[in-house]
Amino acid sequence: MATLDKINANMGLGTVRLAWVPAKGGWSMKQELRSPRYTSNWRELPAIR
């Protein structure tokens, strides 16, 4: 926790947070752009290069 507090003090409040803390802001996934088989077709997963 001390490390998180130090990073947030240097980089700005909320830069690093625990996974269960929801992000603030208006971002959300666009569900309508998702493939109907997004969990079952490996070729439809986005590739990161």
RAKA-V988582 format. One record per run of one state. SS is the DSSP state (2 for helix, 1 for strand, 0 for the rest). FROM is the first residue (numbers start at 0). LEN is the number of residues. If there is no record, write none. Layout:
ss->SS from->FROM len->LEN
ss->SS from->FROM len->LEN
This chain:
ss->0 from->0 len->1
ss->2 from->1 len->10
ss->0 from->11 len->19
ss->2 from->30 len->3
ss->0 from->33 len->8
ss->2 from->41 len->3
ss->0 from->44 len->5
